[in-house]
Amino acid sequence: AIDGSNVNASIDNKVKSLGTVSVGEDVDVTWSIVETGTGVSISNNGALSLDSPSDYQTQRSYFFTVKAKKNLHEENTLAFAINVNNNDNNPAIIDSTGVIQPTIDEGETDLGSVSATDGNGNINVNWSITDPHSDVTISDSGKLSLRSAANYETKSSYSFSVQAMTQDGNAYVTTKAFAVNV
């Protein structure tokens, strides 16, 4: 299995380094990024980096899947979602610490929940998933669910972005990306 615990879940503006992945064994591994055009690269030693420095104004999140090929036939994948922090101090901050799990069991639909804070406590927001064709839904209270039960044979990971827009008349929008592996 791929260890992604040394990969940053969020980065600031003007950053290229994302962290490193490993397999936890002393074996030869061929690393690759599964998707093309993600703007993410991986080195021979598992170091992940952006092709150009991050910029919140142009791209707020990066979705990609890392593949580790060991021996001739053994392959493992792990999906990532990296958020670019808004250094413009947007007041609505999406909080998912300890609430969104990085994996989900087959047959399950519950992904956890999110809340929004403004530095003074919880605030009321309108929640949405940025891709209307996503396999993930969000309730008015911030509860995240898969549209259908997780099935590793049909889909091994889910990447999605949650958006919070304040209800107090401010046009602030904050987006946070997630990746969940089955």
Buried (B, 14 or more C-beta within 10 A) or exposed (E): EBBBEEBBBBBEBEBEEBBBBBBEEEEEBEBEBEEEEBBBBBEEEBBBBBEEEBEBEEEBBBBBBBBBBBEEEEEEBBBBBBBBBBEEEBBBBBBBEEBBBBEBEEEBBEBBBBBBBBEEEEBEBEBBBBEEEBBBBBEEEBBBBBEEEBEEEEEBBBBBBBBBBBEEEEEBBBBBBBBBBB
